[in-house]
C-alpha cells in the first residue's frame, strides 16, 4: 500500500458509505428475497466485479469520458435503466407461476453473477462517484496515482461488498421462512420486481 494515502480517513469514510443503503444493497436484498441467501452472495460477488471495473476506469481515465460527454453519460444511463426495468418486469411476471425453488433453477449462479456485475457496470452514477471520491485520497505527490486509485477502489470494494452480502444473507433467511406460504412467495417476487422497477425509473429520470 502507498504510504502517502491517509488510510485511516479513507477507511472511515468508506465504511460509513458502505453502511448507507444504496442501489447496490437494494439489488442484493431483492435477489435474496426472490431466491434466498445463496443468490444474494453470488449477486454480491458479481457487484464486486463491477466495482473493480469502475475502479480501473477511474484510475486510467475512462470515466472522464462519462463526465465530459453528455452523449456517453446518457447512453450508459439509459442502458442501465432499461436493464433494471427488464429485471423488474421479469420478476413481476414470474410471481404468479413460480416459487423460490423454481427461480433458483431458472437463474443459475452464472446468471446471478452476471446480473450483479451488469447492474454495477451500467450505473454511470457509480462511475462518476468513483471518479469524484477516490482521487481525494490520492496524495498530490504520489509517484503512481493510478496504482493508488486502484488500491483505494479495491479497498472500498472489500469493505462494501461484505456489508451487502450480510444484508442479503439476512433477507435470504427471511425468504426461506416464506417458502411454505404461496401468497408470501408471490408477494416476495412482486416486491423484488417493484424494487428493480423503482431503481430503473430512478436512474432513468435522474439528472446528470
C-alpha positions as CSV (number, residue, x, y, z in Angstrom):
1,X,0.0,0.0,0.0
2,X,1.1,3.6,-0.7
3,X,2.4,5.2,2.5
4,X,1.1,8.6,1.4
5,X,-2.6,7.6,1.4
6,X,-4.5,8.6,4.5
7,X,-5.9,5.1,5.1
8,X,-7.5,5.8,8.4
9,X,-9.6,8.6,7.0
10,X,-10.4,6.7,3.8
11,X,-11.4,3.5,5.7
12,X,-13.7,5.5,8.0
13,X,-15.4,7.3,5.0
14,X,-15.7,4.0,3.0
15,X,-17.2,2.2,6.0
16,X,-19.8,5.0,6.5
17,X,-20.7,4.9,2.9
18,X,-21.0,1.1,2.8
19,X,-23.4,1.1,5.8
20,X,-25.7,3.6,4.0
21,X,-28.3,1.7,1.9
22,X,-28.0,2.4,-1.8
23,X,-28.9,0.8,-5.1
24,X,-26.3,-2.0,-4.8
25,X,-27.6,-3.0,-1.4
26,X,-31.2,-2.8,-2.5
27,X,-30.3,-5.0,-5.5
28,X,-28.7,-7.7,-3.4
29,X,-31.6,-7.7,-0.9
30,X,-34.1,-8.0,-3.7
31,X,-32.3,-11.0,-5.1
32,X,-32.2,-12.5,-1.7
33,X,-35.9,-12.2,-1.2
34,X,-36.5,-13.7,-4.6
35,X,-34.1,-16.7,-4.4
36,X,-32.5,-16.9,-1.0
37,X,-29.2,-16.4,0.7
38,X,-27.0,-18.2,-1.9
39,X,-28.4,-15.9,-4.6
40,X,-27.6,-12.9,-2.5
41,X,-23.9,-13.9,-2.0
42,X,-23.5,-14.6,-5.7
43,X,-25.1,-11.3,-6.7
44,X,-22.8,-9.5,-4.3
45,X,-19.8,-11.3,-5.9
46,X,-21.0,-10.0,-9.3
47,X,-21.2,-6.5,-7.9
48,X,-17.6,-6.9,-6.8
49,X,-16.6,-7.3,-10.5
50,X,-18.5,-4.2,-11.4
51,X,-16.9,-2.2,-8.6
52,X,-13.4,-3.4,-9.7
53,X,-14.1,-2.4,-13.3
54,X,-15.2,1.1,-12.2
55,X,-12.0,1.4,-10.1
56,X,-9.8,0.7,-13.2
57,X,-11.9,3.1,-15.3
58,X,-11.4,5.8,-12.7
59,X,-7.7,5.1,-12.4
60,X,-7.0,5.1,-16.2
61,X,-9.3,7.9,-17.2
62,X,-12.1,6.1,-19.0
63,X,-14.6,7.6,-16.5
64,X,-13.6,11.1,-17.6
65,X,-15.5,10.4,-20.8
66,X,-18.7,10.0,-18.9
67,X,-18.0,13.2,-17.0
68,X,-17.3,15.3,-20.1
69,X,-19.6,13.7,-22.7
70,X,-23.4,14.2,-22.4
71,X,-24.0,11.5,-25.1
72,X,-21.8,8.9,-23.4
73,X,-23.4,9.5,-20.0
74,X,-26.9,9.4,-21.3
75,X,-26.3,6.3,-23.3
76,X,-25.0,4.4,-20.3
77,X,-27.7,5.7,-18.1
78,X,-30.5,4.6,-20.5
79,X,-28.8,1.2,-20.9
80,X,-28.6,0.7,-17.1
81,X,-32.1,1.9,-16.5
82,X,-33.5,-0.4,-19.2
83,X,-31.6,-3.4,-17.8
84,X,-33.0,-2.8,-14.3
85,X,-36.5,-2.3,-15.7
86,X,-36.2,-5.6,-17.6
87,X,-35.2,-7.4,-14.5
88,X,-38.1,-5.9,-12.6
89,X,-40.7,-6.9,-15.2
90,X,-39.3,-10.5,-15.3
91,X,-39.6,-10.8,-11.5
92,X,-43.2,-9.3,-11.5
93,X,-44.4,-11.6,-14.3
94,X,-42.8,-14.7,-12.7
95,X,-44.6,-14.1,-9.4
96,X,-48.0,-15.9,-10.0
97,X,-46.4,-19.0,-11.6
98,X,-43.1,-19.6,-9.9
99,X,-41.8,-20.4,-6.4
100,X,-38.4,-19.7,-4.9
101,X,-37.1,-23.2,-5.8
102,X,-38.2,-22.8,-9.4
103,X,-36.5,-19.4,-9.6
104,X,-33.3,-20.9,-8.3
105,X,-33.4,-23.4,-11.1
106,X,-34.1,-20.7,-13.7
107,X,-31.4,-18.3,-12.6
108,X,-28.2,-20.2,-12.0
109,X,-25.0,-19.0,-10.4
110,X,-23.6,-17.7,-13.7
111,X,-26.8,-15.6,-14.5
112,X,-26.9,-14.2,-11.0
113,X,-23.2,-13.3,-11.1
114,X,-23.6,-11.6,-14.5
115,X,-26.7,-9.7,-13.4
116,X,-24.8,-8.3,-10.4
117,X,-21.8,-7.3,-12.5
118,X,-24.0,-5.7,-15.2
119,X,-26.1,-3.8,-12.6
120,X,-22.9,-2.1,-11.4
121,X,-21.2,-1.7,-14.8
122,X,-24.2,0.0,-16.3
123,X,-24.6,2.5,-13.5
124,X,-23.0,5.9,-14.6
125,X,-23.6,7.3,-11.2
126,X,-21.2,4.7,-9.7
127,X,-18.6,5.6,-12.3
128,X,-18.8,9.3,-11.5
129,X,-18.8,8.6,-7.8
130,X,-15.5,6.7,-8.1
131,X,-14.0,9.4,-10.1
132,X,-15.0,12.1,-7.5
133,X,-14.4,10.1,-4.4
134,X,-11.2,8.1,-4.9
135,X,-8.8,10.8,-6.1
136,X,-9.5,12.8,-2.9
137,X,-7.3,10.3,-1.0
138,X,-4.5,10.1,-3.6
139,X,-1.5,12.1,-2.4
140,X,-0.7,15.1,-4.6
141,X,2.9,14.0,-4.8
142,X,2.1,10.3,-5.5
143,X,4.6,8.6,-7.8
144,X,1.9,6.2,-9.1
145,X,-1.6,7.9,-8.8
146,X,-3.2,5.2,-11.0
147,X,-1.9,2.5,-8.7
148,X,-3.0,4.4,-5.6
149,X,-6.5,4.8,-7.1
150,X,-6.7,1.1,-7.9
151,X,-5.7,0.2,-4.3
152,X,-8.3,2.6,-2.9
153,X,-11.0,1.2,-5.1
154,X,-10.2,-2.4,-4.2
155,X,-10.2,-1.5,-0.5
156,X,-13.6,0.2,-1.0
157,X,-15.0,-3.0,-2.6
158,X,-13.5,-5.1,0.2
159,X,-15.5,-3.1,2.7
160,X,-18.7,-2.6,0.8
161,X,-19.4,-6.0,-0.7
162,X,-19.3,-7.9,2.7
163,X,-21.8,-5.4,4.1
164,X,-24.1,-6.0,1.1
165,X,-23.6,-9.7,1.5
166,X,-24.6,-9.6,5.1
167,X,-27.7,-7.6,4.3
168,X,-28.6,-10.2,1.6
169,X,-28.0,-13.1,3.9
170,X,-30.4,-11.7,6.4
171,X,-33.0,-11.1,3.7
172,X,-32.4,-14.6,2.3
173,X,-33.1,-16.1,5.7
174,X,-36.5,-14.3,5.6
175,X,-37.2,-15.7,2.2
176,X,-36.6,-19.2,3.5
177,X,-39.3,-18.7,6.1
178,X,-41.8,-17.7,3.4
179,X,-41.3,-20.7,1.2
180,X,-44.3,-22.6,2.7
181,X,-46.7,-19.7,2.0
182,X,-47.7,-19.4,-1.7
183,X,-49.1,-15.9,-1.2
184,X,-45.9,-14.8,0.5
185,X,-43.8,-16.1,-2.4
186,X,-45.9,-14.1,-4.9
187,X,-45.6,-11.0,-2.7
188,X,-41.8,-11.5,-2.4
189,X,-41.4,-11.8,-6.2
190,X,-43.5,-8.7,-6.8
191,X,-41.8,-6.7,-4.1
192,X,-38.4,-7.6,-5.6
193,X,-39.7,-6.7,-9.1
194,X,-41.1,-3.4,-7.8
195,X,-37.7,-2.6,-6.3
196,X,-36.0,-3.2,-9.6
197,X,-38.6,-1.1,-11.4
198,X,-38.1,1.8,-8.9
199,X,-34.3,1.7,-9.3
200,X,-34.6,1.6,-13.1
201,X,-37.0,4.6,-13.2
202,X,-35.0,6.5,-10.7
203,X,-31.9,6.1,-12.8
204,X,-33.7,6.9,-16.0
205,X,-35.1,10.3,-14.7
206,X,-32.1,11.2,-12.6
207,X,-30.2,14.4,-13.6
208,X,-26.6,14.3,-14.8
